[in-house]
């Protein structure tokens, strides 16, 4: 019994000593790193206070929380002024959000034609300045690049979606032109239907070569010009009744090949740095549409994917997807029994796939579908709509709802009902202002005159949204700019080290 008591006392003593050591260690850690912890939690406190601000029941509570929130947000500015780099890194890294405190709410852009609240613009400028300061830190390029990559991953990316349009789809070029000229063109672009053709054109050209595309003769339309001489409405109707499609896909393929050549998705990415995504659907039933890009289909020819996305029931016939092997030989990418097109299946929205592959959490949608575009807002600012416009908007919404409903219960084909189902919804949606005369050319072949007309219409449709987009992309563009700078410096450093090694090797050999 005595031995047992001694053993118990010994274990109790050891346990007591362990507890004391743990308590002392905790005190030391807390004392040494309390400043770091407080800086790290500033942005978490900001988000907590914003929630409390919304839930405040009286003015006194609201004012108290608002004061605390202002103090927390001032911490970032203080870190910048005092050049407190550790605090600056922690503040940026732990809490940078695109819509912090609702600063990207579209209602903030409704009261003025240009810009938004001065406080928001000052905040965005402050954040971009801090990002640049971090880039100038006295650290290794690898360390700085790691910080910027972490912040970029947390912040997310923007994708430009070019959706639909038939002939109206040419207006996507004007949208891209307006964004490009103002330094707001996202690096990730997705296209479907005619939007796929425009996305392919943009993503196969370097940034400095894009202005040439927007010239009157920037796109080769000779294939359509040759066909126009012998074409007629009667021939198109005959083709529709005989073969089930209105337009000749061979003419489209010739035109696309003349402009894109045999470039693959991977080659385009390596050449331009742009991430091209094209949505296509299989002729097999119940198959989920594929989003083709340099990750999912690196060796697929862009021209075949663009034509496949444009092919849809009644307009163009479906086509084969083509690929290129390492020897440059072209072959059919999928079994010959499978044809690819754009049949508007149940899951044809690329949003989720882009989010999975490229961390996209912000979408700019260029919407050119003729049965949807007329009823969308033409700018963030509310200018009021007359009674007739409100009635038209109501009728349009009701038709879309009923057609979708009929398709879901099987009274009409799903391919028809899905035409009216808005699967793709952008955080910013740009649509052309269409006139009744525009609908007369909806299925007409493009000409150089119509190209200039639609580019200008696309530009005018984008201008009202530019300041909203600028605020939404300012931080993201700065992160991309800094990443490019750091990557270039790292590559230059590697080159210099490699050259130095070669020089030392040659000197060693000459001495030997």
C-alpha positions as CSV (number, residue, x, y, z in Angstrom):
1,X,0.0,0.0,0.0
2,X,2.8,2.4,0.9
3,X,4.5,1.7,-2.5
4,X,1.2,2.5,-4.3
5,X,0.8,5.8,-2.4
6,X,4.4,6.8,-3.3
7,X,3.8,6.0,-7.0
8,X,0.5,8.0,-6.9
9,X,2.3,11.0,-5.3
10,X,5.1,10.8,-7.8
11,X,2.7,10.8,-10.8
12,X,0.8,13.7,-9.2
13,X,4.1,15.7,-8.8
14,X,5.0,15.1,-12.4
15,X,1.6,16.1,-13.6
16,X,1.8,19.3,-11.5
17,X,5.2,20.2,-13.0
18,X,3.9,19.6,-16.5
19,X,0.9,21.9,-15.9
20,X,3.2,24.6,-14.5
21,X,5.5,24.3,-17.6
22,X,2.5,24.6,-20.0
23,X,1.2,27.7,-18.2
24,X,4.6,29.3,-18.3
25,X,5.0,28.5,-22.0
26,X,1.6,30.0,-22.7
27,X,2.5,33.2,-20.9
28,X,5.8,33.5,-22.8
29,X,4.1,32.9,-26.2
30,X,1.3,35.3,-25.4
31,X,3.8,38.0,-24.3
32,X,6.1,37.6,-27.3
33,X,3.4,37.4,-30.0
34,X,0.5,39.5,-28.7
35,X,1.2,42.3,-31.2
36,X,1.2,39.9,-34.1
37,X,-2.1,38.4,-32.9
38,X,-3.7,41.8,-32.6
39,X,-2.6,42.8,-36.1
40,X,-3.8,39.5,-37.5
41,X,-7.2,39.8,-36.0
42,X,-7.9,43.4,-37.2
43,X,-9.7,42.4,-40.3
44,X,-11.6,39.7,-38.5
45,X,-12.8,42.4,-36.0
46,X,-13.8,44.5,-39.0
47,X,-16.1,41.8,-40.3
48,X,-17.5,41.1,-36.8
49,X,-18.2,44.8,-36.2
50,X,-19.9,45.1,-39.6
51,X,-22.3,42.3,-38.6
52,X,-23.0,44.0,-35.3
53,X,-23.5,47.3,-37.1
54,X,-26.3,45.8,-39.2
55,X,-27.9,44.2,-36.1
56,X,-27.8,47.4,-33.9
57,X,-31.2,48.1,-32.2
58,X,-30.6,51.8,-31.3
59,X,-28.5,54.8,-32.4
60,X,-26.2,54.8,-29.4
61,X,-25.2,51.1,-30.1
62,X,-24.9,51.8,-33.8
63,X,-22.7,54.9,-33.2
64,X,-20.4,53.1,-30.8
65,X,-19.9,50.2,-33.2
66,X,-19.4,52.6,-36.2
67,X,-16.6,54.4,-34.3
68,X,-14.9,51.1,-33.6
69,X,-15.2,50.1,-37.2
70,X,-13.6,53.4,-38.4
71,X,-10.7,52.8,-35.9
72,X,-10.1,49.3,-37.3
73,X,-10.2,50.5,-40.9
74,X,-7.8,53.3,-40.0
75,X,-5.2,50.6,-38.9
76,X,-4.4,49.9,-42.6
77,X,-3.8,53.6,-43.3
78,X,-1.6,53.9,-40.2
79,X,0.5,50.9,-41.3
80,X,1.0,52.5,-44.6
81,X,2.0,55.9,-43.2
82,X,4.4,54.4,-40.7
83,X,5.7,51.8,-43.2
84,X,4.9,49.1,-40.7
85,X,5.5,46.3,-43.2
86,X,4.6,43.3,-40.8
87,X,1.3,44.9,-39.9
88,X,0.6,45.8,-43.5
89,X,1.2,42.2,-44.7
90,X,-1.0,40.7,-42.0
91,X,-3.8,43.2,-42.6
92,X,-3.8,42.6,-46.4
93,X,-3.3,38.9,-46.1
94,X,-6.0,38.1,-43.5
95,X,-9.0,40.1,-44.6
96,X,-9.0,41.4,-48.1
97,X,-12.5,40.9,-49.6
98,X,-13.9,42.2,-52.9
99,X,-17.1,43.3,-51.4
100,X,-15.9,44.4,-47.9
101,X,-18.7,46.2,-46.2
102,X,-20.8,46.1,-49.3
103,X,-18.6,48.6,-51.2
104,X,-19.4,47.0,-54.5
105,X,-23.2,47.3,-54.1
106,X,-24.6,48.4,-57.5
107,X,-26.7,51.0,-55.8
108,X,-23.6,53.0,-54.9
109,X,-23.2,53.7,-58.7
110,X,-26.8,54.7,-59.4
111,X,-26.7,58.4,-58.3
112,X,-23.8,59.6,-60.5
113,X,-22.7,59.0,-64.1
114,X,-19.1,58.7,-63.1
115,X,-17.4,57.1,-60.1
116,X,-18.8,56.3,-56.7
117,X,-18.4,57.4,-53.1
118,X,-15.2,59.3,-52.4
119,X,-14.5,57.2,-49.3
120,X,-14.7,54.0,-51.3
121,X,-12.3,55.3,-54.0
122,X,-9.9,56.4,-51.2
123,X,-10.1,52.9,-49.7
124,X,-9.4,51.2,-53.0
125,X,-6.4,53.5,-53.7
126,X,-5.1,52.8,-50.2
127,X,-5.2,49.0,-50.7
128,X,-3.5,49.1,-54.1
129,X,-0.8,51.4,-52.6
130,X,-0.3,48.8,-49.8
131,X,0.0,46.0,-52.3
132,X,2.7,48.0,-54.2
133,X,4.5,48.7,-50.9
134,X,4.5,44.9,-50.1
135,X,6.0,44.4,-53.5
136,X,8.8,46.8,-52.6
137,X,9.6,45.0,-49.3
138,X,13.3,44.2,-48.5
139,X,12.6,40.5,-48.9
140,X,13.4,37.8,-51.5
141,X,11.4,37.8,-54.7
142,X,10.1,34.3,-53.8
143,X,8.8,35.4,-50.4
144,X,7.0,38.4,-51.9
145,X,5.5,36.3,-54.7
146,X,4.3,33.9,-52.1
147,X,2.5,36.6,-50.2
148,X,0.9,38.1,-53.3
149,X,-0.2,34.7,-54.5
150,X,-1.9,34.0,-51.1
151,X,-3.7,37.3,-51.2
152,X,-4.8,36.8,-54.8
153,X,-6.1,33.3,-54.0
154,X,-8.1,34.8,-51.2
155,X,-9.4,37.7,-53.3
156,X,-10.5,35.6,-56.3
157,X,-10.5,36.2,-60.0
158,X,-12.9,37.8,-62.6
159,X,-14.1,36.1,-65.8
160,X,-15.7,37.8,-68.8
161,X,-18.6,35.7,-70.2
162,X,-19.6,36.3,-73.8
163,X,-23.0,34.8,-74.2
164,X,-25.0,34.1,-77.3
165,X,-26.1,36.5,-80.0
166,X,-26.4,35.2,-83.6
167,X,-25.4,38.2,-85.6
168,X,-25.9,40.3,-82.5
169,X,-22.9,38.5,-81.0
170,X,-20.6,40.8,-83.0
171,X,-21.3,43.4,-80.3
172,X,-19.1,41.4,-77.9
173,X,-16.2,42.8,-79.8
174,X,-17.2,46.3,-78.8
175,X,-17.5,45.2,-75.1
176,X,-14.0,43.8,-75.3
177,X,-12.7,46.9,-77.0
178,X,-14.0,49.2,-74.3
179,X,-12.7,47.1,-71.5
180,X,-9.3,46.6,-73.2
181,X,-8.8,50.3,-73.9
182,X,-9.4,51.1,-70.3
183,X,-7.1,48.4,-68.9
184,X,-10.1,46.4,-67.5
185,X,-10.1,43.2,-69.7
186,X,-10.0,40.1,-67.5
187,X,-7.5,37.4,-68.2
188,X,-10.1,34.7,-68.1
189,X,-12.7,34.8,-70.9
190,X,-15.5,32.3,-71.6
191,X,-17.7,32.1,-74.7
192,X,-20.7,30.2,-75.9
193,X,-22.5,30.3,-79.3
194,X,-21.2,33.3,-81.3
195,X,-19.6,34.6,-78.1
196,X,-17.2,31.6,-78.4
197,X,-16.0,32.9,-81.8
198,X,-15.3,36.3,-80.3
199,X,-13.6,34.8,-77.2
200,X,-11.4,32.7,-79.5
201,X,-10.4,35.7,-81.5
202,X,-9.5,37.7,-78.4
203,X,-7.5,35.0,-76.6
204,X,-5.4,34.1,-79.6
205,X,-4.0,37.6,-79.9
206,X,-1.5,39.3,-77.6
207,X,-2.6,42.4,-75.8
208,X,-0.6,44.7,-78.0
209,X,-2.2,43.2,-81.1
210,X,-5.8,43.5,-80.0
211,X,-6.4,47.0,-81.4
212,X,-5.9,45.6,-84.9
213,X,-8.9,43.3,-84.4
214,X,-11.2,46.3,-83.9
215,X,-10.3,47.9,-87.2
216,X,-12.9,47.7,-90.1
217,X,-10.7,45.0,-91.8
218,X,-9.4,43.4,-88.6
219,X,-11.2,40.2,-89.1
220,X,-11.1,38.1,-92.3
221,X,-14.7,37.8,-93.6
222,X,-13.8,36.6,-97.2
223,X,-15.5,33.2,-96.7
224,X,-18.8,34.9,-96.1
225,X,-18.3,37.4,-98.9
226,X,-17.7,34.5,-101.4
227,X,-20.9,32.8,-100.2
228,X,-22.9,36.0,-100.3
229,X,-22.6,36.2,-104.1
230,X,-24.4,32.9,-104.6
231,X,-26.5,32.8,-101.4
232,X,-30.1,33.6,-101.0
233,X,-33.0,33.4,-98.5
234,X,-34.5,30.6,-100.6
235,X,-31.4,28.5,-100.3
236,X,-31.3,28.9,-96.6
237,X,-34.9,27.9,-96.2
238,X,-34.4,24.9,-98.4
239,X,-31.4,23.9,-96.3
240,X,-33.5,24.3,-93.2
241,X,-36.3,22.1,-94.5
242,X,-34.0,19.5,-96.0
243,X,-31.1,19.2,-93.5
244,X,-32.6,20.8,-90.4
245,X,-30.3,23.8,-90.1
246,X,-30.5,27.3,-91.6
247,X,-26.8,28.3,-92.2
248,X,-23.9,26.5,-93.8
249,X,-21.4,25.4,-91.1
250,X,-18.7,24.9,-93.7
251,X,-18.6,28.6,-94.5
252,X,-18.3,29.3,-90.7
253,X,-15.5,26.8,-90.4
254,X,-13.6,28.4,-93.4
255,X,-13.9,31.8,-91.8
256,X,-12.8,30.7,-88.3
257,X,-9.9,28.8,-89.8
258,X,-8.8,31.8,-91.7
259,X,-8.6,33.9,-88.5
260,X,-7.4,31.3,-86.0
261,X,-5.4,28.8,-87.9
262,X,-4.7,25.5,-86.1
263,X,-3.8,26.9,-82.7
264,X,-4.7,24.8,-79.7
265,X,-5.9,25.9,-76.3
266,X,-2.5,25.3,-74.7
267,X,-0.6,27.1,-77.5
268,X,-2.9,30.1,-77.1
269,X,-2.4,30.3,-73.4
270,X,1.4,30.1,-73.7
271,X,1.4,32.7,-76.5
272,X,-0.9,35.3,-74.9
273,X,-1.4,34.4,-71.2
274,X,-5.2,34.6,-71.7
275,X,-7.3,31.8,-70.4
276,X,-9.8,30.8,-73.1
277,X,-12.9,28.7,-72.1
278,X,-15.5,27.5,-74.6
279,X,-18.6,25.6,-73.6
280,X,-19.8,22.7,-75.9
281,X,-22.4,20.0,-75.4
282,X,-22.3,16.4,-76.7
283,X,-24.9,14.9,-79.0
284,X,-25.4,12.1,-76.4
285,X,-28.3,12.6,-74.1
286,X,-27.9,13.6,-70.4
287,X,-24.2,14.4,-70.8
288,X,-22.9,17.4,-68.9
289,X,-21.5,20.2,-71.2
290,X,-17.8,20.4,-71.4
291,X,-15.8,23.6,-70.7
292,X,-12.8,23.3,-72.9
293,X,-9.6,25.2,-71.9
294,X,-5.8,24.7,-71.7
295,X,-6.3,22.5,-68.6
296,X,-9.2,20.2,-69.7
297,X,-8.4,19.9,-73.4
298,X,-4.9,21.4,-74.1
299,X,-4.4,19.9,-77.6
300,X,-8.0,20.6,-79.0
301,X,-8.0,23.0,-81.9
302,X,-9.7,26.3,-80.9
303,X,-11.4,26.7,-84.3
304,X,-13.2,23.4,-84.0
305,X,-14.3,24.2,-80.4
306,X,-15.6,27.6,-81.4
307,X,-17.6,26.2,-84.4
308,X,-19.0,23.4,-82.1
309,X,-20.2,26.0,-79.6
310,X,-21.8,28.0,-82.3
311,X,-23.6,24.9,-83.7
312,X,-27.1,24.7,-82.4
313,X,-30.5,23.2,-83.4
314,X,-31.9,25.0,-86.5
315,X,-29.0,27.3,-87.0
316,X,-25.8,25.4,-87.7
317,X,-25.2,21.7,-87.9
318,X,-23.1,20.0,-85.2
319,X,-19.4,19.3,-85.9
320,X,-16.4,17.2,-84.8
321,X,-13.9,18.4,-82.2
322,X,-10.4,18.3,-83.7
323,X,-7.1,18.0,-81.9
324,X,-3.4,18.2,-82.8
325,X,-0.7,15.7,-81.7
326,X,2.9,16.5,-80.9
327,X,3.9,15.9,-84.5
328,X,1.4,18.6,-85.7
329,X,-1.0,16.1,-87.2
330,X,-4.8,16.8,-86.8
331,X,-7.2,14.1,-85.7
332,X,-10.7,13.7,-84.4
333,X,-10.6,14.3,-80.6
334,X,-13.7,12.2,-79.7
335,X,-15.3,9.1,-81.2
336,X,-16.8,9.9,-84.6
337,X,-20.3,8.9,-83.5
338,X,-20.3,11.8,-81.1
339,X,-21.1,15.3,-82.5
340,X,-20.5,18.5,-80.6
341,X,-22.7,21.6,-80.6
342,X,-24.6,24.0,-78.3
343,X,-27.9,22.3,-77.5
344,X,-28.6,24.3,-74.3
345,X,-28.6,21.3,-71.9
346,X,-29.7,21.6,-68.3
347,X,-26.3,22.4,-67.0
348,X,-24.7,24.6,-69.7
349,X,-23.6,27.4,-67.4
350,X,-19.8,27.6,-67.1
351,X,-19.9,29.5,-63.8
352,X,-19.3,26.5,-61.5
353,X,-16.6,25.0,-63.6
354,X,-14.7,28.3,-63.9
355,X,-14.9,28.7,-60.1
356,X,-13.4,25.2,-59.6
357,X,-10.6,25.5,-62.1
358,X,-9.5,29.2,-61.9
359,X,-10.9,30.5,-58.5
360,X,-13.4,32.7,-60.3
361,X,-15.8,34.5,-57.9
362,X,-16.8,37.5,-60.0
363,X,-18.4,37.4,-63.4
364,X,-18.9,40.2,-66.1
365,X,-21.6,39.0,-68.5
366,X,-21.9,40.3,-72.0
367,X,-25.5,39.2,-72.9
368,X,-26.5,39.3,-76.6
369,X,-29.3,36.8,-76.8
370,X,-32.0,38.7,-78.8
371,X,-34.9,37.5,-76.7
372,X,-33.2,38.6,-73.4
373,X,-31.0,41.6,-74.2
374,X,-33.8,44.1,-74.9
375,X,-35.2,43.7,-71.4
376,X,-31.9,44.1,-69.4
377,X,-30.8,47.3,-67.8
378,X,-28.5,49.4,-70.0
379,X,-26.4,50.9,-67.1
380,X,-26.1,50.9,-63.3
381,X,-27.7,54.3,-63.0
382,X,-31.6,54.2,-62.7
383,X,-33.1,56.7,-65.1
384,X,-36.6,55.5,-64.9
385,X,-38.7,53.5,-67.3
386,X,-42.0,54.5,-68.8
387,X,-45.2,52.5,-68.5
388,X,-44.8,50.8,-71.9
389,X,-41.2,49.6,-71.0
390,X,-42.4,48.2,-67.7
391,X,-45.2,46.3,-69.4
392,X,-42.7,44.8,-71.9
393,X,-40.3,43.8,-69.1
394,X,-43.2,42.1,-67.3
395,X,-44.3,40.2,-70.4
396,X,-40.7,39.1,-71.1
397,X,-40.3,37.8,-67.6
398,X,-43.6,36.0,-67.7
399,X,-42.8,34.3,-71.0
400,X,-39.4,33.2,-69.8
401,X,-41.0,31.8,-66.6
402,X,-43.8,29.9,-68.4
403,X,-41.6,28.5,-71.2
404,X,-39.1,27.2,-68.5
405,X,-42.0,25.7,-66.6
406,X,-43.5,24.0,-69.6
407,X,-40.1,22.5,-70.4
408,X,-39.6,21.1,-66.9
409,X,-43.0,19.3,-67.0
410,X,-42.3,17.9,-70.5
411,X,-44.9,19.8,-72.5
412,X,-42.2,21.3,-74.8
413,X,-38.6,20.2,-75.6
414,X,-36.0,21.1,-73.0
415,X,-33.8,22.5,-75.8
416,X,-36.6,25.1,-76.5
417,X,-37.4,25.8,-72.8
418,X,-33.7,26.3,-71.9
419,X,-33.5,29.1,-74.5
420,X,-35.6,31.2,-72.0
421,X,-33.9,30.0,-68.8
422,X,-31.3,32.5,-67.5
423,X,-28.7,30.0,-66.3
424,X,-25.9,32.6,-66.5
425,X,-26.2,35.6,-64.2
426,X,-23.4,38.1,-64.0
427,X,-22.4,40.4,-61.1
428,X,-22.2,43.0,-63.9
429,X,-24.4,42.3,-67.0
430,X,-23.9,44.3,-70.2
431,X,-26.5,44.2,-72.9
432,X,-26.9,46.1,-76.2
433,X,-29.6,48.7,-76.8
434,X,-31.4,47.0,-79.8
435,X,-33.6,48.7,-82.3
436,X,-36.3,47.0,-84.4
437,X,-34.1,47.3,-87.5
438,X,-31.4,45.2,-85.8
439,X,-33.7,42.2,-85.8
440,X,-33.9,42.2,-89.6
441,X,-30.3,41.1,-89.8
442,X,-30.3,38.6,-86.9
443,X,-29.4,35.6,-89.2
444,X,-27.5,37.6,-91.8
445,X,-23.9,37.0,-92.7
446,X,-21.4,39.5,-91.2
447,X,-20.0,42.2,-93.3
448,X,-17.3,44.8,-92.7
449,X,-20.0,47.5,-92.4
450,X,-22.1,45.5,-89.8
451,X,-18.9,44.7,-87.9
452,X,-18.1,48.4,-87.4
453,X,-21.8,49.0,-86.4
454,X,-21.8,46.3,-83.8
455,X,-18.4,47.2,-82.3
456,X,-19.6,50.8,-81.8
457,X,-22.8,49.5,-80.2
458,X,-20.9,47.3,-77.9
459,X,-18.6,50.2,-76.8
460,X,-21.6,52.4,-76.1
461,X,-23.2,49.6,-74.1
462,X,-20.1,49.2,-71.9
463,X,-19.3,52.8,-71.2
464,X,-22.0,53.3,-68.4
465,X,-20.5,50.2,-66.5
466,X,-16.8,51.1,-66.8
467,X,-16.5,52.9,-63.4
468,X,-18.4,50.1,-61.6
469,X,-16.1,47.6,-63.2
470,X,-13.0,49.7,-62.5
471,X,-13.8,49.7,-58.7
472,X,-14.5,45.9,-58.8
473,X,-11.3,45.1,-60.6
474,X,-8.8,47.7,-59.2
475,X,-7.4,45.5,-56.5
476,X,-7.4,42.4,-58.7
477,X,-5.6,44.1,-61.5
478,X,-3.0,45.5,-59.1
479,X,-2.3,42.0,-57.7
480,X,-1.9,40.7,-61.2
481,X,0.5,43.5,-62.1
482,X,2.6,42.9,-59.0
483,X,2.7,39.1,-59.6
484,X,4.0,39.8,-63.2
485,X,6.6,42.1,-61.8
486,X,7.9,39.6,-59.2
487,X,7.8,36.7,-61.7
488,X,9.8,38.8,-64.2
489,X,12.4,39.7,-61.5
490,X,12.7,36.0,-60.5
491,X,13.2,34.9,-64.1
492,X,15.9,37.6,-64.5
493,X,17.6,36.5,-61.3
494,X,17.6,32.9,-62.5
495,X,19.1,33.9,-65.8
496,X,21.8,35.9,-64.1
497,X,22.7,33.0,-61.8
498,X,22.8,30.6,-64.8
499,X,25.0,33.0,-66.7
500,X,27.3,33.4,-63.7
501,X,27.6,29.7,-63.3
502,X,28.6,29.3,-67.0
503,X,31.2,32.0,-66.7
504,X,32.7,30.4,-63.6
505,X,32.7,27.0,-65.3
506,X,34.6,28.4,-68.3
507,X,37.1,30.1,-66.1
508,X,37.7,26.9,-64.1
509,X,38.2,25.0,-67.4
510,X,40.6,27.6,-68.8
511,X,42.7,27.5,-65.5
512,X,42.7,23.7,-65.5
